Amino acid sequence: MTLQDLLDHRRAVRHFDPAQPIDENVVRRCIEQAALAPTSSNLQLWEAVHVTDPEVLQGLAHACFDQQTANTAQQMVVFVARRDKHRDHTRRVLEQAVAEIRRSSPADRQEGRIRRQTIYYTKLVPFLYTRCFGLLGLLRKGLSLLIGCFRPIMQETTEGSVRVSVHKSCALVVQTFLLAMAEAGYDTCPLEGYDSHRVARLLGLPRGAEVNMIITCGKRLPSGVWGARQRLPFEECYRKV
Ligand SMILES: Cc1cc2nc3c(=O)[nH]c(=O)nc-3n(C[C@H](O)[C@H](O)[C@H](O)COP(=O)(O)O)c2cc1C
């Protein structure tokens, strides 16, 4: 299938065929493909909880307000934004970046590149991601507003903005997963209709982890797709400058 075929085929499926099980190894493979999605600063602050256990599926469907897509799902994947892991990921991403520079950069460029990466991952990223009841975010925002008077600087520096950034990256992972599943011949429906507290309790998510989206998975019944695809006119969301 071409990308256009996949995009045309993928639909939000609200009723899966109970007679058609799906292979959990294929779903796992699709999650591996989703891991190739880009993330901000390559921090990969996300996690996928692949739910195949019938009892957990039932509990999860209930936490999704017993929507039909959840009640009929063969499996579900809960994508979780893991801003809380920023320290650990920052350290490991820097280690990988340094190793890659040593492997592939010209010898005379290595030290400069390593220094810049080290400053980025040991100073800038921790400064941006560290939280303190919103206060550090306010301090950062004040600084970026001030510096922004003189030169371009990132303005999304409050704790809320950083949270959005982590969810943004996680959503790219989710979209990649949806397309991978479509290519594998499986159907999905992304959900944000759920009680996040119940989901977190059910899956034993740690504090600081936030459910980004739940994806129901299975094979569609014809009645599982609600009508022809609806979109507003493209011209309304496209502007050329
Ligand atoms: C973030 C997000 C949350 C969604 N939440 C739900 C949901 O809780 N229940 C549901 O039935 N569909 C949900 N959907 C599916 C959308 O309604 C669906 O994608 C949209 O109507 C477009 O249809 P299509 O995916 O078939 O093109 C959600 C989609 C997204 C992207």
The ligand as a Gaussian input file, in Angstrom:
#p B3LYP/6-31G(d) Opt

LIG

0 1
 C       -7.028000      12.745000      20.228000
 C       -8.204000      11.976000      19.699000
 C       -9.176000      11.552000      20.585000
 C      -10.272000      10.808000      20.112000
 N      -11.165000      10.307000      21.029000
 C      -12.160000       9.505000      20.596000
 C      -13.023000       8.879000      21.533000
 O      -12.887000       9.009000      22.737000
 N      -14.005000       8.090000      21.040000
 C      -14.189000       7.880000      19.705000
 O      -15.110000       7.144000      19.337000
 N      -13.364000       8.453000      18.799000
 C      -12.352000       9.247000      19.205000
 N      -11.485000       9.794000      18.295000
 C      -11.633000       9.494000      16.870000
 C      -12.112000      10.712000      16.064000
 O      -13.445000      10.997000      16.385000
 C      -11.931000      10.399000      14.579000
 O      -10.565000      10.189000      14.334000
 C      -12.457000      11.550000      13.711000
 O      -13.854000      11.606000      13.798000
 C      -12.055000      11.392000      12.247000
 O      -12.468000      10.151000      11.726000
 P      -11.416000       9.184000      10.982000
 O      -10.343000       8.860000      11.977000
 O      -12.247000       7.961000      10.595000
 O      -10.876000       9.907000       9.793000
 C      -10.402000      10.535000      18.736000
 C       -9.404000      10.981000      17.846000
 C       -8.314000      11.676000      18.324000
 C       -7.244000      12.102000      17.350000

